Amino acid sequence: MDTLVSMKVFRHVVEVGSFVGAAERMEMSAAMASKHVMHLEQQLGARLLNRTTRRVAPTEAGREYYERLSQVLTELEEAEQAVGAASVVPQGRLRVSSLSAFGLSHVMAAVADYAAQYPQVVVDMTLSDRVVELIDEGFDVAIRASPSGLKSSSLIARQIATAHLVLCASPAYLRRHGTPKSVADLANHNYLQYAGVSALEIAPGDASPRVRLSGNLIVNHLEAQRVIVLQGAGIAMLGTEVIGDDLAAGRLVPLLVDEVPPRELPIHVVYASRRHLSAKVRSFVDFLAERFSNESLWPSLEQIRALAGR
């Protein structure tokens, strides 16, 4: 028999003073209620109730057991209610990891609006370009971007936006070093590399040999890479989720968009599982998906081509 059910039956018997009353509360027969109490007594090796034809009353051991058991069952029921509520009403701490530059330029404003809409959720934000381990590091949600898609895993990924990787440089750099007219010209320019990413190799169309881009600066932070490109230190391949405003404002110039076409960069919200998804995770993912589907976050591919020709 289910010992937890037996415990609940015993509590009701003590509270109403009869097996019949307890059986009604538990929606079972009086005979079954009696069997549950007997099961509990056998497990404990102690008599819990004195039974007479007129009444049922706890023994001394039964009274002590009832007092402790009532507290435990009450806490268990409260925990069940809290978990049940969390699956319906967004509440509790929500740990989110986001790309740093995208987080600063777009996610944080969205988080502020989300927090205002769902005041019972405490959003704990971490901005980093490192790929965090959601489960091992205790994150509920991560916002990631990858031109080659996300690796297959047990994680669920929902695409919320699409940016583009664009080869670019500042007007000041191009004035000093000239604007590359072909892929072959790139070999003579200082390429600013992102740490951990292989050096960029580009073939002039379908021809060979490939042109390997190199330079004297390597950084491990997308916002830092953006800063040094804006400073005129060289050329770089950056996503429009990072440099969209800079392209639109003319602070950066797209390069060779026909020879090196901007590459799609899908942005995903990643979380652990669809099963028993908490309301806080579900509401946050839905909020971001709606937010970024309705906003113009960066220049489109057509706009990038137009910017390259201005």
N, C-alpha and C positions, 0 to 999 in steps of 0.2 A: 504493500500500500504506500501511497505517497505520504511521507512523513510530514511534509509541510502542510498538506491538507489536514492531517491528523492534529497537528498543532493548532490550526485555526478552529477545528471542530471543538477541541478541548477548551479553548478560550471562550467560545460561544456558550458551551455548556455551563461553565462557571458563571458567566455573566447573566444568563437567563435562568439558570437553576434547573434546567431539564434538557433531556435529549431531544424531545419533540421541538422545543423552541430553537435549539441549535440546528436541528435538521432543517427547519424552515428557512433559517438564515443561509444555510449552505446549499439549499435546494437539493436535499437528499432525504432518504427515509430515516426514521428514528433508529431502525436496526443498523443501518450503515453508519450512522453517527456513533452508535455504541461500539461497533467494530473498530472504528478509527481510534477511539479512546483506548480500547483494549490493546490495539497495535502499539500505541504510544507507551502504555504501561509495560508491555513486554520488552520494548526497546530500552526503556529506562530501568527496568527491574525494580519498579516501585509502584505502589498503589496510589493513584492520583485522586480518585473519587470514592466517597462513601455513597453507596446506592441503597435507597429504601423505596418502598412502594409509594411514599408520599413526596420525597424530594431527593435531589442529588446535591451533594456538597463536597467541596474539596477537602482532602486530608491535609495534615500539616505540610507534608511534602508537596502535595498538589497546590496548596496556597502559595508556597515559596516559588514553585515552578511557574505558576500562573503569573506572578508579579514580574518575574524576569522575562518570561516568554512574551508578555504583553508589550513590554518595551521594545523587544527585538522585532516583533511583528509590526508594530507601529512604525518603526524606523524603516523596515523593509517596504511597507506600503507607501510611505512618503517618498522613498527612493524611486519606486515604480512610477508614482505620480509625476515626479520631477523629470524622469527620463521620458515619460509619455508626453509631457508638456513640451519638452525640448524638441520633440519630433514634429510638433505643430507650431509652436510659437518660437521665433528666433530669439535665443538668449544664450548667455554664457560667453566664455572667452573663445575668440576665433583667431587662430594663428595663421598669418598669411605671409608668404614669401613672394617677392616680386622682383623682376628685373629692375636694376637701380635707376637707369636713366628714364625708362618708360614709367617706372613708379613715380619718380619726381615730377615728370611732365604731365602724366595723365591719371595714374592710379590713385594718387593721394587725394586729388580733388574728388574723385568718385567715392573714395572711402569716407571722406568727410560727409558727403551727401547720404551715403548708406548709414553711417552712424547716427545721423540726425533722424533718419526714417526708422531705424531700429535701435532705440536707446538701451534696450536690455542686452545688446550684444557689445562686448568689449573687443574691439579689433586690435590685435597685437601684430603690428607690421614689421617686417624685416626686409630691407632693400639690399639686394646682393645680386651679382651676376653669376654667383656660384650655383650650381644645380644642387638643391638641397634634397635629402632623403626624407620624403614626407613622413612616413610612418616612424622610421628610426629617430628622427629629430623632433617629432611631435607637432608637425605642421598639419593644418586642416586643408589648406589650399595653397597652390603655387601658380604663379603667372610666368609662363615661359615662352620663348620664341626660338624656332629652329627652322632653317631653310630646307632641311632634309626630313622634316617631320619628327615626331617623338618616337623614341624606341618603344617597341611593344612591351607591355608589362601589365601588371594587375591594376595599374592606375587608369582612371577614366580621364580623358582629355576632351574638352569642349572648346572649339575654336571660337574666339570672340572678335577677332579682327585680322586684317592682313596688311602688313607693311611691305616695303621693298628695300632690298640692299642696293645701295647706289655708290658708285665710285665718285668721289668728290674732292674738292679742294677749295681753299679760300681765294677770293679775288687777289689778295695781296701776294699769296704764294705764286699764283699764275702770272702776275705782273713781273715778279722777279725771275721766274724760271721758265716762263712760256707755257702756253696751253698745249697739251699733247694733241696731235692731229690724228694719230693712229696708235694702235696697240703697241707697235714696235717702239714708239716714243716713250712709253711708260718705263722702259729699262733705264732711262736717264733721269727718272724722278725719285724722290725720297718717299718710299711707301711706309706708312705708319702702321705697324702690325699689332694685332690684338694677341695678348699672351695666350698660349695654349692652342692657337689656331695655326695650321700650316701656312707657310708663306704662299702668297697668292701667285698662281700661274695662269696666264691667259694666252690663248692661241688667237692669232689674227684670223678670225673667221674659222674656217676648217683647215687652215694651213698649219704648218709646223716650220721651224721649231716653236715651242711655247716660250712666251716671255715671262721670266720669273721676276716678280717685283720684290724689291728689298729696300731697307732703310736703316736708320740708326736709332729708332725709338720703338720700344715695345712696352705696352701698358696692359694691365689686367682689369681695367674698369672702363666701361663704355662711355661714361660721362667724361672721364679723363681723356679718352681718345678723341672725343668731340672737342674738348677744350684745346688740345694741341693742334688739331686740324684748323680750328678757328684762328689760332695764333699764327697760322701760316707755316707750320713746321713741315708739311708735306701733304701727300694725298692719302686717302683712306677709303675703305669700303665700310659704310655704316648704314644702319637701317633707318628708314624714315620715321620710325617710332622715336628715334633719338634726335634726328636732324631735320625733321619735317618743317619746323618753324624757320630754321636757318636757311633751308632751300627756298622757302616761300619769300623770305625777307631779303634774299640775295647775299646773305653772309657766307653761304657756301654755294658752289656751282657744280651741277652734275657734269660728269665727264664721259665722253665716248658712249653715249647711251645707245647708239646703233651697234657699235662693235662689242660693247660690254653691256648687254641689256640688263636693266634692273631686275633682280631676282626676287621672286615672291618670298616673303618671310611671314609665315602664319604665326599668330599669337594665340596661345591656348591658356585656359584655366584648367589646372590639373588637380584632381582630388582622388581619394582612395577607392571609393566604391559607391555604386548606385543603391545597394541594399541598405536599408535602415539609415538612409542619409538624413542627417540632422537638419532641422529647419534653418539653422544659422548658415550651414554650408550651402544648402539649396537656394536660400534667398540671396546669398552673396554672389553665387555663380550666375543666377538669373539676372541679378541687378547689373553685373558687369556686361553680360551679353547684350542686354537691352541698351545699356549706356553707350557702348562702343559701336553698336550697329546703327545708332541714330546720330552719331557725331562724325563730322569730318575732321579726323585727327591729323592728317598729313596729306601732302599732295598726292593725287592719283598718278598712275603711270603716264597718262596723257599730259598731265600738268608737268611732270618731271621732264618729259621730252620738250615741252614748250619752254621750260626754264633753262634747259641746256642751250636753246637757240637764241636766248635774248641777249 
